[in-house]
Amino acid sequence: MLYQLSYASGRTYYSKKAPLFREPVQACLSKEGGCMKVVKLDCRGMSCPEPLMILKNAVRPLEKGDRVEILSDDPVSLRDFPAFCKFMGHLMAAMPDEAHPHLFIIEK
């Protein structure tokens, strides 16, 4: 089962586990002419190809400039997400680091 939570603020969350993000965060980041939609995905505990397929389905309806923040602890994601972004022409805005070991940020 995949949980989906949509907030009035415009944020949508997907997770196989009970929702990790319980509180809506600031919904609107400044973007010329309006707001940037941010979708958060929790794919921790999933293995290839699930995180990539969930990312692909989440990115499809977004507009240029919108973002996906995805948590994935699958080591294959370190290779798959950048390759997906390069192939589809999306921006890999952030890769995991010491402060956020499982966080990827992708901008359409």
C-alpha positions as a printed Julia matrix, in Angstrom:
108×3 Matrix{Float64}:
  0.0    0.0     0.0
  1.26   3.47   -0.86
  0.07   6.28    1.4
 -0.68   9.63   -0.18
 -1.27  12.77    1.86
 -2.25  16.01    0.22
 -2.33  19.24    2.17
 -4.25  22.39    1.35
 -0.87  24.06    1.1
 -0.25  22.17   -2.15
  2.24  19.62   -0.85
  1.73  15.93   -1.5
  3.48  13.09    0.31
  3.8    9.41   -0.71
  5.1    6.59    1.45
  4.84   2.82    1.85
  5.04   3.38    5.6
  2.68   5.42    7.71
  3.36   9.03    6.74
  6.69  10.33    7.95
  5.89  13.99    7.28
  2.9   14.75    9.47
  3.02  18.53    9.44
  2.81  20.62    6.29
  5.84  22.78    5.73
  5.89  26.08    3.86
  4.09  25.23    0.64
  5.11  28.02   -1.61
  8.69  28.74   -2.54
  9.03  31.83   -4.68
  9.01  31.24   -8.4
  8.42  33.76  -11.14
  4.69  34.24  -11.53
  3.64  31.98   -8.66
  4.6   29.14   -6.39
  6.86  26.15   -6.8
  5.18  22.86   -5.9
  7.24  20.56   -3.67
  6.46  16.84   -3.49
  8.04  14.74   -0.73
  8.55  11.0    -1.15
  9.67   8.51    1.48
 11.14   5.48   -0.29
 13.3    4.24    2.56
 13.21   0.47    2.87
 12.4   -0.01   -0.82
 14.78  -1.59   -3.28
 15.47  -1.05   -6.96
 13.48  -0.37   -9.1
 10.71   0.87   -6.74
 12.24   4.26   -5.75
 12.96   5.12   -9.39
  9.45   4.16  -10.56
  7.84   6.19   -7.76
 10.08   9.16   -8.64
  9.19   8.86  -12.32
  5.45   8.86  -11.54
  5.78  11.81   -9.15
  7.77  13.96  -11.62
  5.47  13.36  -14.59
  2.6   15.76  -13.6
  4.88  18.52  -12.27
  5.6   21.76  -14.08
  9.04  23.16  -14.89
 10.64  24.5   -11.71
  8.71  22.22   -9.33
 10.7   19.97   -7.0
 10.69  16.43   -5.66
 12.39  15.72   -2.34
 12.92  11.98   -2.05
 14.3    9.93    0.83
 15.89   6.67   -0.33
 18.35   4.4     1.44
 18.74   2.1    -1.59
 22.41   2.34   -2.65
 21.4    1.92   -6.31
 19.56   5.26   -6.09
 22.95   7.0    -5.99
 23.4    5.86   -9.59
 19.78   5.7   -10.8
 18.51   9.17   -9.82
 21.34  11.17  -11.46
 21.08   9.0   -14.6
 17.3    9.56  -14.69
 17.77  13.32  -14.33
 20.38  13.44  -17.07
 18.24  11.36  -19.44
 15.04  13.35  -18.78
 16.71  16.79  -18.61
 15.9   17.45  -14.95
 18.21  19.16  -12.46
 19.74  17.08   -9.67
 19.62  19.86   -7.09
 20.99  17.86   -4.12
 22.54  14.5    -3.41
 22.85  12.82    0.02
 25.51  14.24    2.33
 26.51  13.84    5.98
 23.72  16.13    7.2
 21.03  14.44    5.06
 22.29  10.93    4.26
 19.21   9.78    2.3
 17.86  13.01    0.75
 17.78  13.65   -3.0
 16.27  16.86   -4.44
 15.25  16.88   -8.07
 13.94  19.91   -9.95
 11.93  19.46  -13.11
